Amino acid sequence: MGTHNYNLSEQFEFTGKAKTLSILGIAIGAAAIIYGLFVKELHERTFANLLLMAYYFACVCMSGAFFLAVQFVAQAGWSASILRVPQAMAKTLPIAVVILIAVIGAGLYTHNLYHHWHADGLTDPNSPNYDKLIDGKSSFLNVPFFMGRQVIFLGLYSIFAVLLSKLSANEDVEGGLNSYRKSFKYSCIFLVIYGFTTPVFAFDTVMSLEAHWFSTMFGWYNFAAMWVSSLATIAVIIILLRKAGYMSWVNNSHLHNLGQFIFGFSIFWTYTWFAQFMLIYYANIPEETVYFYKRFEHYEFWFYLNLIMNFLSPVLLLMDRDNKRHENVLLSVSIVVLCGHWVDYYQMIMPGTVEEHHGFGALEIGIALGFVGLFTFTVLNALSKKPLIARNHPFLQESLNHHL
C-alpha cells in the first residue's frame, strides 16, 4: 500500500509555546529549589522532593529505552512509526542519570536522606547508636558499594539507550538491515541486564530509605510504576504532536495499542501493589507491617488517592474499546496516570525521609514543574534533531498501514 500521503521527512520544530513553557517550568523549579535550600526547616523536604523527581525523571527515560528494546526483540511492526518519541526519551537518559546521581550523592553527604543506614555509629558495636540489623546489611549498604552500583547500573542503561538511538539514525542514512540487526542484538543484551538490575536499582534508591524493612516485591512494583509511567508519557507526547499537526500517520489503532498497554500494566501495577500489601499485612511481622502503618498513620489521604489514580481511573476509563481509540480520553487518562505515579513515589519516599513532617505546597509543585519543564525541554530538543519517522525501518509499511 502506498505512503504518498505522508511526509517521511517531517521534522519537529522546537519553538514557540512549547519551548517557552518548558523554560518557564525550569525557572519555577530552580526558584523552588533555591527557596527550599535557603529556608533551613525545608532542607530535608527539599532534598526528598529532589530525589522523588530525579528518580521519576530517570525511570521514565530508562523505560523509554526499555520500550525500544522490547519492540526490537518482539520484532513489532505496529510501533515502527512512533519510535522517535521513545528514542528522544532514551537520548535524554544520560542527563537524567547525572542529575539523579548528584541528588543521591548530595543527599548522602550533606542532608543524609539515607540516615536509616548511613549515620554515625550504626555499624559500631561500641556505639550507643549501634544497630544490629543495619550492621548485618553493611556489606551491601555502604557508601562505596552503593554509589558504585548506581554509577554502573545507570551508566549501562545510558550506554544502551544512546546506542539504540544512534543505530536508528544510522539506519536513516544507510538503509538496509545492518542497523536493525544490531539493534535486535543489543536490545536482547540490554533486556537481560535491565531485567536483573532494575529491582536492585529500586532497592538501593528507594527501599533503602527505610533500611529496616525489606520486600522482595518492591523491585517489580517499581518496575511496573516506571513502565506504565513511560507508556503514559509516550501517549501524551504523541497525542500532543498530533494535535499540533505532526505525525499524521499515527491513527486510532496506534492509540489503541498504547491504551491497551496502559490499561494492562496499570492492572499489573495494582497486582504487585496488592501482593506486597497482602503478604505483609497477613504475616503481621512488626518490622514488616511498620511500613504500611506509617502510611496509614500519616499518609492516609495519599494512600487511597494512589489507588484511585493508578488503578480505578485507568481501568474504568480505558476498559471500553472506543475510549482507547479516542485521543482526548487517552490523553486525560495518561495525564492522570502520570500524576498518580508522582503520588506513588511520594508515598514511597517521604515516610523514610521526612517521616511525619511531610507537607504539600508550593515547594512540591514548584520542584515538580521544574522537572517537567526540564524533561519537556530535553526530550523535545532531542526529538527535533531527526525526522519524526524512522523512514528505513524494515517494518515501517506495516506500521503506516496498521489497523485494528
C-alpha positions as CSV (number, residue, x, y, z in Angstrom):
1,M,0.0,0.0,0.0
2,G,1.3,3.5,-0.8
3,T,2.5,6.0,1.7
4,H,2.5,9.1,-0.7
5,N,0.1,11.0,1.7
6,Y,2.7,11.1,4.4
7,N,5.8,13.3,4.6
8,L,8.5,10.9,5.7
9,S,11.0,13.7,6.1
10,E,8.7,15.7,8.5
11,Q,10.8,17.3,11.3
12,F,9.5,18.7,14.6
13,E,10.4,22.4,15.2
14,F,11.0,23.0,18.9
15,T,9.9,26.7,19.1
16,G,7.1,28.8,20.3
17,K,4.8,27.9,23.2
18,A,6.3,24.5,24.0
19,K,9.8,25.9,24.4
20,T,8.6,29.0,26.3
21,L,6.6,26.9,28.8
22,S,9.4,24.4,29.3
23,I,11.9,27.1,30.1
24,L,9.3,28.7,32.4
25,G,8.9,25.4,34.2
26,I,12.6,25.1,34.7
27,A,12.8,28.6,36.1
28,I,9.9,27.9,38.6
29,G,11.7,24.7,39.6
30,A,15.0,26.5,40.2
31,A,13.3,29.1,42.3
32,A,11.5,26.5,44.4
33,I,14.8,24.6,45.0
34,I,16.6,27.8,45.9
35,Y,13.8,28.8,48.3
36,G,13.9,25.3,49.9
37,L,17.6,25.4,50.4
38,F,17.6,28.9,51.9
39,V,14.9,28.0,54.5
40,K,16.6,25.7,57.0
41,E,13.4,24.0,58.1
42,L,12.8,22.9,54.5
43,H,16.2,21.4,53.6
44,E,15.2,17.8,54.3
45,R,11.9,18.2,52.5
46,T,13.6,19.9,49.5
47,F,16.1,17.0,49.1
48,A,13.3,14.4,49.5
49,N,11.4,16.2,46.6
50,L,14.6,16.4,44.5
51,L,15.1,12.6,45.0
52,L,11.5,11.9,44.1
53,M,11.6,13.9,40.8
54,A,15.1,12.9,39.8
55,Y,14.2,9.3,40.3
56,Y,10.9,9.8,38.4
57,F,12.8,11.6,35.5
58,A,15.4,8.8,35.3
59,C,12.8,6.0,35.4
60,V,10.7,7.4,32.6
61,C,13.7,7.8,30.4
62,M,15.0,4.4,31.3
63,S,11.7,2.9,30.3
64,G,11.8,4.8,27.0
65,A,14.9,2.7,26.2
66,F,13.2,-0.4,27.5
67,F,10.2,0.3,25.2
68,L,12.6,0.5,22.2
69,A,14.3,-2.8,23.2
70,V,11.0,-4.6,23.7
71,Q,9.9,-3.5,20.2
72,F,13.1,-4.7,18.6
73,V,13.2,-8.0,20.3
74,A,9.5,-8.7,19.7
75,Q,10.0,-7.6,16.0
76,A,6.9,-5.5,16.5
77,G,5.6,-3.8,13.4
78,W,2.8,-1.6,14.8
79,S,5.2,0.7,16.6
80,A,7.8,1.4,13.9
81,S,6.3,4.8,13.0
82,I,6.3,6.1,16.6
83,L,9.8,5.0,17.8
84,R,11.2,8.5,17.5
85,V,9.4,9.5,20.7
86,P,10.8,6.8,23.0
87,Q,14.2,7.4,21.2
88,A,14.1,11.0,22.3
89,M,13.4,9.9,25.9
90,A,16.2,7.4,25.7
91,K,18.6,10.1,24.4
92,T,17.7,12.2,27.4
93,L,18.6,9.4,29.9
94,P,22.3,10.5,30.4
95,I,21.1,13.9,31.6
96,A,18.6,12.3,34.0
97,V,21.3,10.0,35.3
98,V,23.7,12.8,36.1
99,I,21.0,14.6,38.0
100,L,19.9,11.5,40.0
101,I,23.5,10.6,41.0
102,A,24.1,14.2,42.0
103,V,21.0,14.3,44.2
104,I,21.8,10.9,45.8
105,G,25.4,12.0,46.4
106,A,24.3,15.3,47.9
107,G,21.6,13.6,50.0
108,L,24.2,11.1,51.4
109,Y,26.9,13.6,52.3
110,T,25.0,16.8,53.2
111,H,21.4,16.2,54.1
112,N,21.6,12.5,54.9
113,L,18.5,11.2,53.1
114,Y,19.7,7.7,53.8
115,H,20.1,8.2,57.5
116,H,18.5,4.8,58.3
117,W,21.7,3.1,57.2
118,H,24.2,5.9,56.7
119,A,24.7,7.6,60.1
120,D,27.4,7.6,62.7
121,G,27.8,4.5,64.9
122,L,25.2,2.3,63.3
123,T,27.7,-0.4,62.5
124,D,30.0,0.1,65.5
125,P,29.2,-2.4,68.3
126,N,30.7,0.1,70.9
127,S,28.5,3.0,69.8
128,P,25.2,3.8,71.6
129,N,23.7,4.2,68.1
130,Y,24.7,0.6,67.1
131,D,22.0,-1.2,65.1
132,K,22.5,-4.9,64.7
133,L,20.1,-5.2,61.7
134,I,21.9,-2.4,59.8
135,D,25.3,-3.9,60.7
136,G,24.1,-7.1,59.2
137,K,23.4,-5.3,55.9
138,S,26.5,-3.2,55.9
139,S,28.4,-5.3,53.4
140,F,25.7,-4.3,50.9
141,L,24.6,-0.9,52.3
142,N,27.8,1.0,52.4
143,V,28.6,4.2,50.5
144,P,31.3,3.0,48.1
145,F,29.3,-0.1,47.0
146,F,26.0,1.8,47.0
147,M,27.3,4.6,44.8
148,G,29.3,2.1,42.6
149,R,26.1,0.2,41.9
150,Q,24.3,3.4,41.0
151,V,27.0,4.5,38.6
152,I,27.3,1.1,36.9
153,F,23.6,0.4,36.5
154,L,22.7,3.9,35.3
155,G,25.8,4.1,33.2
156,L,24.9,0.8,31.4
157,Y,21.3,1.9,30.8
158,S,22.6,5.2,29.3
159,I,25.1,3.4,27.0
160,F,22.4,1.1,25.6
161,A,19.9,4.0,25.3
162,V,22.2,6.1,23.3
163,L,23.4,3.2,21.2
164,L,19.9,2.2,20.2
165,S,19.1,5.8,19.2
166,K,22.4,6.1,17.2
167,L,21.7,2.8,15.3
168,S,18.3,4.2,14.3
169,A,20.0,7.4,13.0
170,N,22.5,5.2,11.0
171,E,19.6,3.3,9.6
172,D,18.1,6.5,8.2
173,V,21.3,7.2,6.4
174,E,22.5,3.8,5.3
175,G,19.3,1.8,4.8
176,G,19.4,-1.9,4.7
177,L,19.1,-4.3,7.6
178,N,22.5,-4.0,9.2
179,S,21.5,-1.4,11.8
180,Y,18.2,-3.2,12.6
181,R,20.1,-6.5,13.2
182,K,22.5,-4.7,15.5
183,S,19.5,-3.1,17.3
184,F,18.0,-6.5,17.8
185,K,21.2,-8.0,19.2
186,Y,21.9,-5.1,21.6
187,S,18.3,-5.0,22.7
188,C,18.5,-8.7,23.7
189,I,21.6,-7.9,25.8
190,F,20.0,-4.8,27.3
191,L,16.8,-6.5,28.3
192,V,18.8,-9.2,30.3
193,I,20.8,-6.5,32.1
194,Y,17.8,-4.4,32.7
195,G,15.7,-7.2,34.0
196,F,18.2,-8.3,36.5
197,T,19.4,-4.9,37.7
198,T,16.3,-2.7,37.9
199,P,15.0,-4.4,41.1
200,V,18.4,-3.8,42.7
201,F,18.3,-0.2,41.5
202,A,14.9,0.2,43.1
203,F,16.1,-1.5,46.3
204,D,19.0,0.9,46.5
205,T,17.5,4.2,45.5
206,V,14.1,3.9,47.3
207,M,13.8,0.9,49.5
208,S,17.0,1.6,51.4
209,L,15.4,4.9,52.6
210,E,13.8,2.5,55.2
211,A,16.6,0.1,55.6
212,H,15.0,-1.9,58.4
213,W,12.2,-3.0,56.1
214,F,12.5,-5.4,53.1
215,S,10.2,-6.6,50.4
216,T,11.1,-8.9,47.5
217,M,8.1,-7.5,45.6
218,F,9.5,-4.0,45.8
219,G,11.6,-4.1,42.7
220,W,8.8,-5.4,40.4
221,Y,6.4,-2.9,42.0
222,N,8.8,-0.1,41.0
223,F,9.3,-1.7,37.5
224,A,5.5,-1.6,36.9
225,A,5.3,2.0,38.0
226,M,8.2,3.2,35.8
227,W,7.0,1.2,32.8
228,V,3.4,2.4,32.9
229,S,4.6,6.0,33.5
230,S,6.7,5.8,30.4
231,L,3.8,4.4,28.3
232,A,1.7,7.3,29.5
233,T,4.4,9.8,28.6
234,I,4.8,8.3,25.1
235,A,1.0,8.6,24.7
236,V,0.9,12.2,25.9
237,I,3.7,13.3,23.6
238,I,2.3,11.6,20.5
239,I,-1.2,12.9,21.1
240,L,0.0,16.5,21.6
241,L,2.2,16.2,18.5
242,R,-0.9,15.1,16.5
243,K,-2.9,18.0,17.8
244,A,0.0,20.3,16.7
245,G,-0.2,18.9,13.2
246,Y,2.7,16.4,13.3
247,M,2.7,12.6,12.9
248,S,-0.4,12.4,10.8
249,W,0.4,8.7,10.1
250,V,-0.5,7.9,13.7
251,N,-4.0,6.6,13.7
252,N,-6.6,5.4,16.3
253,S,-5.2,1.9,16.1
254,H,-1.8,3.1,17.3
255,L,-3.5,4.9,20.1
256,H,-5.5,1.7,20.8
257,N,-2.3,-0.3,21.3
258,L,-0.9,2.3,23.7
259,G,-4.2,2.4,25.5
260,Q,-4.1,-1.4,25.9
261,F,-0.6,-1.2,27.3
262,I,-1.5,1.5,29.8
263,F,-4.7,-0.4,30.8
264,G,-2.9,-3.8,31.1
265,F,0.1,-2.5,33.0
266,S,-2.0,-0.4,35.4
267,I,-3.6,-3.7,36.4
268,F,-0.1,-5.3,36.7
269,W,1.0,-2.4,38.9
270,T,-2.1,-3.0,41.1
271,Y,-1.3,-6.7,41.3
272,T,2.2,-6.0,42.5
273,W,1.0,-3.3,44.9
274,F,-1.7,-5.7,46.4
275,A,0.7,-8.7,46.5
276,Q,3.2,-6.7,48.6
277,F,0.4,-5.2,50.8
278,M,-1.4,-8.5,51.3
279,L,1.7,-10.6,52.2
280,I,3.0,-8.0,54.7
281,Y,-0.4,-7.5,56.3
282,Y,-1.1,-11.2,56.5
283,A,2.3,-12.0,58.0
284,N,1.9,-9.4,60.7
285,I,5.6,-9.2,61.4
286,P,6.4,-5.9,63.3
287,E,9.4,-4.9,61.2
288,E,7.3,-5.6,58.0
289,T,3.9,-4.0,59.0
290,V,5.6,-0.8,60.2
291,Y,6.0,0.2,56.5
292,F,2.2,0.3,56.0
293,Y,1.5,1.5,59.5
294,K,3.4,4.7,58.7
295,R,1.4,5.3,55.6
296,F,-1.9,4.6,57.3
297,E,-1.0,6.9,60.2
298,H,0.5,9.9,58.4
299,Y,-0.3,9.5,54.7
300,E,-3.8,8.0,54.6
301,F,-5.1,10.5,52.1
302,W,-2.2,9.8,49.7
303,F,-2.6,6.1,50.3
304,Y,-6.1,5.9,48.9
305,L,-5.5,8.6,46.3
306,N,-2.7,6.4,44.9
307,L,-5.1,3.5,44.3
308,I,-7.8,5.8,42.8
309,M,-5.5,7.4,40.3
310,N,-3.3,4.4,39.3
311,F,-5.9,1.7,39.4
312,L,-9.5,2.8,39.3
313,S,-9.1,5.7,36.8
314,P,-7.2,3.8,34.0
315,V,-9.2,0.6,34.4
316,L,-12.6,2.2,34.4
317,L,-11.9,4.8,31.7
318,L,-9.9,2.5,29.4
319,M,-11.9,-0.6,29.7
320,D,-14.1,0.5,26.8
321,R,-12.5,-0.1,23.4
322,D,-13.6,3.2,22.0
323,N,-12.0,5.1,24.8
324,K,-8.6,3.6,24.0
325,R,-9.0,5.0,20.5
326,H,-10.2,8.4,21.5
327,E,-7.2,10.7,21.8
328,N,-8.8,13.1,24.3
329,V,-9.8,10.3,26.6
330,L,-6.4,8.6,26.3
331,L,-4.6,12.0,26.8
332,S,-6.7,12.6,30.0
333,V,-6.1,9.2,31.4
334,S,-2.4,9.3,30.6
335,I,-2.0,12.6,32.5
336,V,-3.9,11.2,35.5
337,V,-1.6,8.2,35.5
338,L,1.5,10.4,35.4
339,C,0.2,12.5,38.3
340,G,-0.8,9.3,40.0
341,H,2.7,7.8,39.9
342,W,4.0,11.1,41.4
343,V,1.7,10.3,44.3
344,D,3.0,6.7,44.2
345,Y,6.6,7.9,44.5
346,Y,5.7,10.5,47.1
347,Q,4.3,7.6,49.3
348,M,7.4,5.6,48.7
349,I,9.9,8.3,49.5
350,M,8.5,10.7,52.1
351,P,7.9,8.4,55.1
352,G,11.5,7.2,55.0
353,T,13.0,10.7,54.7
354,V,10.9,13.4,56.3
355,E,8.6,10.8,58.1
356,E,5.6,12.5,59.7
357,H,6.9,16.0,58.9
358,H,5.8,15.9,55.4
359,G,3.8,18.6,53.6
360,F,2.4,19.5,50.2
361,G,2.5,23.0,48.8
362,A,4.5,25.4,46.7
363,L,7.7,23.5,47.2
364,E,6.4,20.2,45.9
365,I,4.5,21.9,43.0
366,G,7.5,24.1,42.1
367,I,10.1,21.3,42.0
368,A,7.7,19.0,40.1
369,L,7.1,21.8,37.5
370,G,10.8,22.3,37.2
371,F,11.5,18.7,36.3
372,V,8.5,18.6,34.0
373,G,10.0,21.6,32.2
374,L,13.4,20.0,32.1
375,F,12.0,16.8,30.7
376,T,10.0,18.6,28.1
377,F,12.9,20.8,27.0
378,T,15.4,17.9,26.7
379,V,13.1,15.4,25.1
380,L,11.6,17.8,22.6
381,N,15.0,19.2,21.8
382,A,16.2,15.6,21.1
383,L,13.1,15.0,19.1
384,S,13.7,18.0,16.9
385,K,17.2,16.7,15.7
386,K,15.9,14.0,13.4
387,P,12.8,13.3,11.2
388,L,9.8,12.2,13.2
389,I,9.7,8.8,11.5
390,A,12.4,6.1,11.0
391,R,11.9,6.0,7.3
392,N,14.2,3.0,6.7
393,H,12.8,0.8,9.4
394,P,12.0,-2.6,7.8
395,F,8.5,-2.7,9.4
396,L,7.6,0.8,8.5
397,Q,5.0,-0.1,5.9
398,E,3.2,-2.4,8.4
399,S,3.1,0.4,10.9
400,L,1.8,3.0,8.4
401,N,-1.0,0.7,7.4
402,H,-1.7,-0.5,11.0
403,H,-5.5,-1.0,11.5
404,L,-7.2,-3.0,14.3
